[in-house]
Amino acid sequence: MDFKTHIREGFEDLQVVFFIGGEGSRMRNLYYKYILPSKQWLVVGYEKDGEPIPIWFKNFEVLRKIGIRNFYFLASNDKCFEYFKQRFGSNPEYNLQFFSKEDFLKIERGESKIKKENGKVNIYVMETGKKGNATELLYLYKLGIIEPIFLRVYGDEYLEIKNVEEIKEFIRWGIKKIIEEDAVSAFACVSKEKVKNKGLEKRVVFNIGKNEELLVDENGNFVVTSFTLHSIKFIKLIEQIGASSIEDERLMSYTSHKKVGRVIEVEFFVNVNTKEDYKLLQELLGLSQRFSFYFDNNNKKNLKEKS
């Protein structure tokens, strides 16, 4: 794939790897554990027909609006696929595919089961059966699924972005940094003042150097988001040091891992890790903190706000 072409054009062939699974160990006392697949499904709004909007869909919608067409959702079950099927199943502009854990583990390198349809939004939901997001990335790479440059995103972050061009410009800049300056990772950052999490002091903060390199600094002004462009060198580093998680400190501190950062303008940023984070996000969005949950006869999840 010629990524220099994507700088000039719409980079619609860029791959997005979406992580929407997780065990929710830090939110074990929240009521969602009994109803929803994971915290990424917590409600952040409603469609006109009353259907709930989960946290992860917000980031997907931003990327879809700027023209990206290839999404790989790494999930722990089939709920995400059912959600997409309900929303877009009858829309000819979408190509939806689901791979159960059993099917996914049977895929061999270069196998044609993953069918891309040009001109459509391709959505692949995969139960990898692997433990650790870094392990999942390494496995996708070994199967020949991940291209030389890809975007990874988490489903438990909420970025209130008024101008989606911010993300478009970040991607264009990041691809250029990777191609022309041999950067391994390019991070979208937000100003520390825009981060609304109560536990900000527990997060790693950064500064951005004169050459846009990302510098760990306890007095820094920026926090990284999960909107991150990686080159294949990042995955090779995962393999080299044996990391199972992308959050492994060695991946951020490794000297040969050239990291750059660019600030994107947001109204606010919340990474939902705790019950308090979710309550705060509800307040910021003007949502009630009380919901009722039920399942219809088709076992389709519905969430309705209590009166």
C-alpha positions, 0 to 999 in steps of 0.5 A: 500500500502506497501511504504517500498517496494517502497523504495527498488523497483521503487515506480511506484505505487506512486501517483502524484497529478498535479495542472494545473488549476488556474485563472491566476489572477497575469498574467491578462495582458498576451495575453495567457488569450484569447487563453490558458486555464491557464498559465500552458499551456504557451509554453516552446518548440516544438516537432519535428513535431512542436507541442508545449510543455506546461510548465506542460508537462516538470514536467510530463515527468521527473516523467514518465522517472523515472518510476512513473505510476499514475497521477491525473491532477486537471484541470479546463476544458478538455483541458489537457485530449484532449492533452493527447488523442492527444499524447497518445490516440493510445498508448497501454501503457497509460490508459487515463480517464477524469472526468467532474465536473458533473461526478467527483462530483458523485463519491462516496467513493470506487467507481470503476469508477476510473480504474487503469490498472497495467503495464500502465501509468494511467492518470486521468484528473479531473474537481473537481469543488472545489475552492482551491488546499487544498480543492481539496486534502481534497476532494480526500482524503475523496473519498479514492483516495489518498494513505498514501503518495503522490507527489504533483506538480504544473504545472507552475514551470520549472526546468531545470534538466539534471539528472532526477535521482535527482528527483528519489533520492529525492522521495526515500529519502522523502518516507523514511523520512515519514516512518521512521521519521514521517515527514509530508512533504518532500520538494525538494529545489533548491539553491537560486542562481538557482532561476531566478524569478525577485521577489525572495525577495517576496518568502519564503526562508529556511535553512536546519538543521542538521537533514534535517528539513526545517527552515524558514529563511529570510537569508536562502539559499534555495527555495522550489519547488512544488515537495513535498511528503506529508503523509495523516497527511498533509491532516488531518492538512488541515481539522483541520485548515480549509485551502483552499490553500496549500500556507496557511502560517499556513500549513508551520508554524504549529508546529506539521507539521514536514517538511524536505528538500533536495536540488536537483541540477538544472540548473535553476528554474523559477516559472511563476507567472507574464508576466516578469517571462515568458519572462525570461523563454523564454530567458533562453530557447532561445525561441522567445517571439512572438507566433501566436495562431490558432485553427484547425477544431477539435478545437485543440489548436496549437501554432506556432512561428512567423517568 
